[in-house]
Structure formats: structure tokens, C-alpha cells
Amino acid sequence: MAEPKRIPDGMQVFSMVSGQARIEDEADFVIIGSGAGGATAARVLTDAGHSVILVEEGPYVPVKERGYDVWTGFRSSWRDCGFQVAEGRLFLPIIQGMGVGGTTTMNGAICHRMKPELHAEWVRDHKLPENLSFEEFSRIYDRVDQELQIAPAPEEVLGRHNTLLRDGLEAIGFSHNPIRRNVVGCQGSSRCIQGCPTAAKQSMDQTYLPFSLRKGARLYAECRVSKIVRVNGRAGLVEAQFVSSPDRLKGPKATFRARRAVLLAASAIQTPLLLAASGIGKESGLVGQRFQCHPGISLLGEFEEPVRMWESVTQGYESTHLWTDRLKFETVSIPLDNAAARFDGYGRKLMENVERVGHLACWGVHVRSEAHGRVYRDFTGRTRIKYDMTDGDVVRLKRGLKLMAKMLFAAGAKSVSPGVHGLPKRMDHPDQMEALDQLDNSPNRYHGIASHMFGTAVMGADRKQSVVGFDGQVHEMPGLYVLDSSAFPTNLGVNPQNSIIAWSWLCTEKLA
Amino acid sequence: MKLFSFERRWILTVFDATFSGGVATLPWKASEMRTTQAFVTDVFRVGPPITMLGMRAAIWLVYLFTPLLAYALPVPLGMLSEERRSSALEKLSMSNIYALRELPTLFKMMGSMAYCASAEVQRAVGIERPDFRVPNWVEETERHG
């Protein structure tokens, strides 16, 4: 069998252009970002016969170059090699993909629809119009379900890790379900975060991007956009430069001319930075503000029986039973080379925990937090994310931890490792978690991560109180559209991939 | 960013104090493993410069001041016995000062990506992968230094 080509037709990467003086290209639409928002826009527009250029800051990582180890994934496909953090009382790692396909390549393949209650909240509080009705979102969700083959994780790949959570949830009387995922033939190798080794995950690099490239789209990877420029009063030009990954070598500068529109889908962190660099945000003062995310923490439980997290779907089971209370529970099968950082002890004690990894379960709770942060560039040009959980967020996390401890013990765990400063390292009974109530609400007692970013270029009708309109168009720059979760008025409480796809689809089909 | 050789030694000492110690199935010393040695070079080469600058400052703090902070001993970490190095890190990780207790955690996080990435360690705890091989970044680092 012939060796698959490393770089697909239509894509250019740093090594292919590094000798050139300058790259120039022109199309109907220039799309910045190739994740859920950008790839969907390309899919819709190329299908309608438009010419499209996609510009992606991160590299293209072919499936055969994905490794089993975490660092291979981090250094190639995670922003800042996995070291991105939000600064507050707690330094909170923010996980985000950076590469062709964006975060869809390294997420847990979890597909959720926006909750109808949340949509109703957006209609009530943010005056979402009829063209963004729940039915409209559902029309796209239905279509995407088919195209990305979204289905509940099947029993045969759940593994013991996921079925234990089911047991625990059942025991405490919570509703539960196998996670709906965009995969075909998932083998349960528990390597979602390193990038699926079998291309089972229907991430954008496997679906909408190849579709768009076949339809004539051109994709420039390892190409960092610096500014969007007006031409005749409209967004018309994108200035960029090729920068190699992960070495950060500078390559040729590039300009991409858009005949119809520039579509920005660079994430709720990079989108506001680009807007600000392009002189946008003076009217509302909201560019980069109102940053929201889903902070999450995990609990480790040790079982007598083998759990073997690595023989299961990375995230295969969940409960949104307490979604209205802003909590969501799920399995998180982290690879050993990531999980060991969460194990207790140093030296011999740590090694004993590493040795027992086959008996550990790792479950997470994430909070639909109330806190708002902000994203900006400091005077050195460095991206800064300021974010601090509120007391209410921490109280919810505590509740989530206590419930998870109950679930773990109910499922048969013999001990639980809370990883909370101020609590014992190991607990043998769920009641011991009640000690959490005695602790203050300082977020830095916990080791968490945050995922799913929102709100930094919020949508609305009033240009003084929002950055983009309900069609995604930036109030201050006609012809520029924001197609990612920056435009969302609040966080979702569930994984946003499909809602980003739906938002992008709804905006771009009007342009097509 | 390139480290001085003594800084490199200090990091490897901290990794050893974190990932070591008398467990029969995991006999490898972190500092002697290919993945660990390559990781230290690679992470400082490709990691975000400002973060790596922070890591560099952190290694000075951890190596030079952990014994002082943990046991009021004004000696560097390398002067303690191996067992005491681990307990000093453990003690620091329990500090009530957030910035201090995060220092050893930072190195545990880095060390786990290096030590636990090795196929030997993963096999020893029962993880079997059809594509276990030396990660690309190890070979790349060994080629280019």
C-alpha cells in the first residue's frame, strides 16, 4: 500500500514556504482558525461554491505522527505546549488545542447540544432573536449528528472505568448516560488528548477540513495572523506571518485578501486579541472582557478490582443530573504520564501510587462558573488571562467533590484521594469529605483545569453592550464575523463543540 | 532556551527525588532514562519562553532552598540523603503558602511527562500499547542536542 501523503493537497505548511519572500492569496472568504468554528464555515461556504482560504496558527499533525505519550501531543497540538494558564488566586491551566482542526483534535469527542433552559436564558437575558431560535440550533445539531456520526459510546468500549461511574451514579440516584461522541470505530485506547491514534475521532481535520480542501479550499498552517485590515471600509485583508511549530522560527509574511468577508474563529482567547490588534473594541469596551470557562477538578478513587483506565474510552460516561445547579460529572481517563502529577507523595510514596495506577479511577466535576475574567496582551505582547473563581463557584466545586466521593465509595472504591490542600491525602469513608465544609473558599486549595472558553466578543443588538451582532458580524467592522464561542453570552455548562459548529453554520449559511 | 549543565543536573536531581525509591516493579532512576534526559532539553527548547524562564527560576528555588524551607537546613537539595530529598519535597508541597507548595508539584508534573512516558515504566505497571516506540522528540533531541 502506498504511504499516505504527509500534507494533503490544498494545504501549505511552514516547511513548504520557508524559502519564499512573501505569500499572497485571495478568495471570497478568509477564515482565521481551523477548529470547530472555522472548519464548519469552510465546509458550508465551499459546499456553496465559494472560494475559501483558511489560516491556522498551529501545525498539521498527521495521524501517524501522533504518539502514545502526552508530551508528543502537548508540544505539537496544545497551545503553549499545554502550559497555558489563567492567573488568579489559583493558576488554572487552560486546555486548548492549537493545530489544524483546533481543539477538536485533542478533546474528548464529547458532543452536547445546548440545553433548552440555557437557550431560554439567552432569549430572556440577551434578547436572542428568532433567527437564533432553539429550533434553528436543533436543525444544525441534527445535521451535524449525521455528518460527524455522533452516537452514545457503545458498551464494548466503555471499559470498567466508565461503567464504574455508571454504578456510582446509579447508587446515589442520579440520572446518567453514556457520552455522545463523534467517533467511528473507536477502539477505546484512551488517547483522545494525545490526538486519536486511529483517526476514529471525527475531528475537523478528519471531516470538514478534508471536505473543504476537496472542494478547493486552501489552508495555510503554521501561519499566525497579526491583524485584520479594512479595505474600503470593510474587513478585506488579513496580515500574517508563517511561524514554525514547535520551534517558533519566523518564515515569510503573508497577506490574504477577502473579496466578501473575513471570518474569525480563533477561539475565545485568540479572537479578542486579534480584534484588539485590529483596533476593534473601543465602542463597547467589551473585547476580551466577560471571559468564562468551565473549571473542573478530579477525584481519584482506588479500587480492589482492576480498573485499567487506559482500556476505555477517554470520556465515556457522564451525568448532567445537576446541570441546573451548574455541575456536570464525567469520567476522565488521563494517561499515566499526565495522571502521575496528580498522585500523592514524592519518592517511594509516589512510586507506590504509580504502581497502583491499574486500580485507579479518575472522575471529574466541572462547574458552570459564574466568574468572569478577561483576556488581553500585556506590554510585552504576551497573552494574559485573568480569571478567578467566585466563592459560589468554589462552594459548587466542594459540593461536586463530596458527591463524587459518594459515587466512588458507592461504586466500591476502598479509598479516595481528594488532592485538596487542607484535607487528608487519603480518605476511607465518604463522610470524611464533609471536612471540605470547614475549609475556606480559597480556589488555590484545589488542582484544577479549565476548558471551554466563552464570552470575550459577546453578541447582542446594542453596539455599546456587545461586540458582534446576532449574525456574527462585528459592529465596528463590517465584513468581519466572529464564528466561535467568543460570541456566546455565557458559558454552557456542557461541552461547546457542537454549539460552536451550530453558531458558525447559522452565520455562514446566510453568507453563502 | 538552553540550561547550564548544573541547572540540568539540579532538575534531574529533583526528578530523581520525585520519581524514585524502592519499588520493585519500577527500578529505573529518572535521571538515567532516555526520555527524562531528552525531555529536559526539549521542554526548554520548545516550551513558551516566559514559562520556561519561570521554570528556571523555580529550579533554583527548589534546589537551593527546599532543605531550608522544609528542615531549616541551609544546604542545597543535593546535599541531603536521597530519602530525605523526597520527604523535603513532600513537606514543601504541604506548605500553607500557595506559591511554595506549587513548586514541587510543577516538577512532579514535568517529571511525570518524562519518566512515565517511557515504555518501560508503562509496561511495568501493566499498560501495553501496540505502538510503543521511542517518542519522536527523544530521537530529535538526541540528534540535535
Chai-1 contact restraints between the chains, C-beta under 6 A:
chainA,res_idxA,chainB,res_idxB,connection_type,confidence,min_distance_angstrom,max_distance_angstrom,comment,restraint_id
A,G67,B,P135,contact,1.0,0.0,6.0,A-B,restraint_1
A,Y68,B,R129,contact,1.0,0.0,6.0,A-B,restraint_2
A,Y68,B,D131,contact,1.0,0.0,6.0,A-B,restraint_3
A,D69,B,A117,contact,1.0,0.0,6.0,A-B,restraint_4
A,D69,B,P135,contact,1.0,0.0,6.0,A-B,restraint_5
A,V70,B,M113,contact,1.0,0.0,6.0,A-B,restraint_6
A,W71,B,M113,contact,1.0,0.0,6.0,A-B,restraint_7
A,W71,B,A117,contact,1.0,0.0,6.0,A-B,restraint_8
A,T72,B,P135,contact,1.0,0.0,6.0,A-B,restraint_9
A,R75,B,V46,contact,1.0,0.0,6.0,A-B,restraint_10
A,D80,B,P48,contact,1.0,0.0,6.0,A-B,restraint_11
A,C81,B,G47,contact,1.0,0.0,6.0,A-B,restraint_12
A,F83,B,P48,contact,1.0,0.0,6.0,A-B,restraint_13
A,F83,B,T51,contact,1.0,0.0,6.0,A-B,restraint_14
A,P246,B,V46,contact,1.0,0.0,6.0,A-B,restraint_15
A,W310,B,I127,contact,1.0,0.0,6.0,A-B,restraint_16
A,L336,B,C116,contact,1.0,0.0,6.0,A-B,restraint_17
A,D337,B,S112,contact,1.0,0.0,6.0,A-B,restraint_18
A,D337,B,M113,contact,1.0,0.0,6.0,A-B,restraint_19
A,D337,B,C116,contact,1.0,0.0,6.0,A-B,restraint_20
A,D337,B,A117,contact,1.0,0.0,6.0,A-B,restraint_21
A,A340,B,S112,contact,1.0,0.0,6.0,A-B,restraint_22
A,A340,B,C116,contact,1.0,0.0,6.0,A-B,restraint_23
A,A341,B,K108,contact,1.0,0.0,6.0,A-B,restraint_24
A,A341,B,M109,contact,1.0,0.0,6.0,A-B,restraint_25
A,A341,B,S112,contact,1.0,0.0,6.0,A-B,restraint_26
A,Y346,B,T18,contact,1.0,0.0,6.0,A-B,restraint_27
A,Y346,B,S86,contact,1.0,0.0,6.0,A-B,restraint_28
A,Y346,B,L89,contact,1.0,0.0,6.0,A-B,restraint_29
A,Y346,B,E90,contact,1.0,0.0,6.0,A-B,restraint_30
A,G347,B,S20,contact,1.0,0.0,6.0,A-B,restraint_31
A,G347,B,G21,contact,1.0,0.0,6.0,A-B,restraint_32
A,G347,B,S86,contact,1.0,0.0,6.0,A-B,restraint_33
A,R348,B,G21,contact,1.0,0.0,6.0,A-B,restraint_34
A,R348,B,G22,contact,1.0,0.0,6.0,A-B,restraint_35
A,M351,B,G21,contact,1.0,0.0,6.0,A-B,restraint_36
A,M351,B,V23,contact,1.0,0.0,6.0,A-B,restraint_37
A,M351,B,L26,contact,1.0,0.0,6.0,A-B,restraint_38
A,E352,B,V23,contact,1.0,0.0,6.0,A-B,restraint_39
A,E355,B,V23,contact,1.0,0.0,6.0,A-B,restraint_40
A,E355,B,T25,contact,1.0,0.0,6.0,A-B,restraint_41
A,E355,B,V125,contact,1.0,0.0,6.0,A-B,restraint_42
A,V357,B,V125,contact,1.0,0.0,6.0,A-B,restraint_43
A,G358,B,G126,contact,1.0,0.0,6.0,A-B,restraint_44
A,N444,B,Y98,contact,1.0,0.0,6.0,A-B,restraint_45
